[in-house]
Amino acid sequence: MLKEQITQELDKLPEPLLQEILDFVQFLQVKYQKDKVLEITIMSETSLQKDWLSPEEDAAWQDL
């Protein structure tokens, strides 16, 4: 239903505005992908924290 409504509205727009709509849709896609990457990074940080925050890990990196 929503896609149909969007399509109907798009059909009413002149060509120059369609380019702007396409640009916006592509922007939203990139933003969504970045948000997902950030979410996955944050989720994995918690699980990896137990390995990173250990005396053995600190000793391995102290000379760098």
C-alpha positions as CSV (number, residue, x, y, z in Angstrom):
1,M,0.0,0.0,0.0
2,L,2.7,2.5,1.0
3,K,4.8,1.6,-2.1
4,E,1.8,2.1,-4.3
5,Q,1.1,5.5,-2.8
6,I,4.7,6.6,-3.2
7,T,4.7,5.4,-6.8
8,Q,1.5,7.4,-7.5
9,E,3.1,10.5,-6.1
10,L,6.3,10.0,-8.1
11,D,4.3,9.7,-11.3
12,K,3.0,13.2,-10.7
13,L,6.5,14.8,-10.4
14,P,8.5,16.4,-13.2
15,E,11.7,14.8,-14.2
16,P,14.1,17.2,-12.5
17,L,12.5,16.4,-9.1
18,L,12.8,12.7,-9.7
19,Q,16.6,13.1,-9.8
20,E,16.4,14.8,-6.4
21,I,14.2,12.0,-5.1
22,L,16.7,9.4,-6.4
23,D,19.5,11.3,-4.7
24,F,17.6,11.3,-1.4
25,V,16.8,7.6,-1.6
26,Q,20.4,6.8,-2.3
27,F,21.4,9.0,0.7
28,L,19.0,7.1,2.9
29,Q,20.4,3.7,1.7
30,V,24.0,4.8,2.6
31,K,22.9,6.2,5.9
32,Y,21.1,2.9,6.8
33,Q,24.1,0.9,5.8
34,K,26.4,3.0,8.0
35,D,23.9,2.8,10.9
36,K,23.9,-1.0,10.6
37,V,27.8,-1.2,10.5
38,L,27.9,1.0,13.6
39,E,25.3,-1.2,15.4
40,I,27.3,-4.4,14.6
41,T,30.5,-2.7,15.7
42,I,29.0,-1.7,19.1
43,M,27.5,-5.2,19.6
44,S,30.8,-6.9,18.8
45,E,32.8,-4.6,21.0
46,T,31.1,-6.0,24.1
47,S,31.8,-9.6,23.2
48,L,35.5,-8.8,22.3
49,Q,36.0,-6.7,25.3
50,K,36.8,-9.7,27.5
51,D,39.7,-10.6,25.1
52,W,41.0,-7.0,24.7
53,L,40.9,-6.0,28.4
54,S,43.2,-8.6,29.8
55,P,46.7,-8.4,31.4
56,E,48.0,-10.7,28.6
57,E,46.7,-8.4,25.9
58,D,48.2,-5.4,27.6
59,A,51.6,-7.1,27.9
60,A,51.5,-8.1,24.2
61,W,51.0,-4.5,23.1
62,Q,53.1,-2.6,25.6
63,D,56.2,-2.3,23.3
64,L,54.3,-0.7,20.5
